[in-house]
Amino acid sequence: MRPLAPIGLFALLALPLPWLTGSGTVLNLATMVLMLATLGQAWNLLGGMAGQFSFGHAAFFGTGAYATAIVQIRLGLDAWTGFAAAVVAAVAMGALVGFASFRFRLRGSYFALVTLAFAEVARILANSLEVTGAGVGLLLPLAPGLDRLQFADKAGYYWFALVLCTAGLLIAARIRDTRLGARLAAVRENEEAARALGVVAFAVKMQAIVWSAGLAGAVGAFYTQLFLYLDPHIAFGPQVSVEALLGPIVGGTGSIWGPLLGAAVLQLLGEVTRALTGGVTGANLVAYGIVLVLIVRFFPDGMIGLGRPRALDARGVSG
């Protein structure tokens, strides 16, 4: 129960932001931070807590994004049903990727490459199938309303993103403080030793990837509702997978607050870089790369660990 109070305090403090600022730019930035923090938290459940680094979280994000769009456009159902379908479809994709990988004990670079391959296969399929709009993509009609999860102003999307981010924090805190969290940590640190102690590594990692995929699918559904358009490159492109892992690595893998801290730092850095360079294409990516190299080289526990002695670090325990 220890981390629930800080999470509640965070949500309470973040709630009134739309009333405190009239700037659409600030709300857009805050919404993107919360969205990418939740996507990073999804990656963190698998890559940080379980130690299974994924290079293909776009497979889960894109599955959720397309599922909600297809349910609304092709089936004519409401956005709430589409959102539920997005989570279910992403969980199914996660189970498929997990079974194909963990059943044969793939890990490390092999697992990372398998996830990357699944994302690329999904992109090719989405680029070819009529139901996904092929290369043209899908465009949701603009029709503000609660049943369609479309809001008349930016504040509605900000609050929606805040709910998602808070849910991600709660899921991570709950998993970390249960037996599943302890088993994930054991598998992450030494899978052979964990097996010797009776931990069923396959089942533990399957639970991690299912939770991770479901949360990433929810973020994909939110993205669709926010921008009302997606195509195969947007949904399944490598940029999504990179953004999913950058935040947790910069902020601190295995930490509850690391993905949020990393997403905030990277988004602010991106805005500053664009302002200083006059919007030069790719300048923000160069800045991200420099920060990532510095973090990995000098602060392997991420920014969340800067305030504590290295000897007392315990990834996955301190958040």
Summary of the structure (lengths in Angstrom):
residues: 319
radius of gyration: 19.0
end to end distance: 13.0
largest distance: 57.8
contacts: 1145
relative contact order: 0.18
helix: 73%
strand: 3%
